[in-house]
Amino acid sequence: MGLGDKISNAAEKASGTAKEKLGDATDNKDLQAEGAADKVSGGAKQSVENIKDAGKNLKDGLS
């Protein structure tokens, strides 16, 4: 995973956490849901990148 991807995914997760907490504090259900969705999306992207890295490492190990 490239550094840019790591930063982007971490930022998306952090933004989601912030939105979710702000939604909790203001009792804004839409903001809570948007934050939760951002956290899941960032986590899913990070998981995909981790799988890509594992495949690359396996390929490099076999070479």
C-alpha positions as CSV (number, residue, x, y, z in Angstrom):
1,M,0.0,0.0,0.0
2,G,1.4,3.4,-0.9
3,L,1.8,6.0,1.7
4,G,-0.8,8.2,0.0
5,D,-3.3,5.4,0.3
6,K,-2.5,4.8,3.9
7,I,-2.9,8.5,4.7
8,S,-6.1,8.8,2.7
9,N,-7.7,5.8,4.3
10,A,-6.7,6.9,7.8
11,A,-8.0,10.4,7.2
12,E,-11.4,8.9,6.0
13,K,-11.7,6.8,9.1
14,A,-10.7,9.7,11.4
15,S,-13.2,12.0,9.6
16,G,-15.9,9.4,10.1
17,T,-15.1,9.1,13.8
18,A,-15.3,12.9,14.1
19,K,-18.6,13.2,12.2
20,E,-20.0,10.4,14.3
21,K,-19.0,12.0,17.6
22,L,-20.3,15.4,16.4
23,G,-23.6,13.7,15.4
24,D,-23.8,12.1,18.9
25,A,-23.1,15.4,20.6
26,T,-25.7,17.3,18.5
27,D,-28.2,14.4,18.3
28,N,-27.9,14.6,14.5
29,K,-28.8,11.1,13.3
30,D,-27.8,11.9,9.7
31,L,-24.3,13.0,10.7
32,Q,-24.0,10.0,12.9
33,A,-24.9,7.7,10.0
34,E,-22.6,9.6,7.6
35,G,-19.7,9.2,10.1
36,A,-20.3,5.5,10.6
37,A,-20.4,5.0,6.8
38,D,-17.1,6.9,6.4
39,K,-15.4,4.8,9.1
40,V,-16.6,1.6,7.4
41,S,-15.5,2.8,4.0
42,G,-12.0,3.8,5.2
43,G,-11.6,0.5,7.0
44,A,-12.7,-1.5,3.9
45,K,-10.3,0.4,1.7
46,Q,-7.5,-0.2,4.1
47,S,-8.3,-4.0,4.2
48,V,-8.2,-4.2,0.4
49,E,-4.9,-2.5,0.4
50,N,-3.6,-4.9,3.0
51,I,-4.7,-7.8,0.9
52,K,-2.9,-6.3,-2.1
53,D,0.3,-5.9,0.0
54,A,0.1,-9.5,1.2
55,G,-0.2,-10.7,-2.4
56,K,2.7,-8.6,-3.5
57,N,4.8,-9.8,-0.6
58,L,3.9,-13.4,-1.4
59,K,4.8,-12.9,-5.1
60,D,8.1,-11.2,-4.1
61,G,8.9,-14.1,-1.8
62,L,8.4,-16.6,-4.5
63,S,10.6,-14.8,-7.0
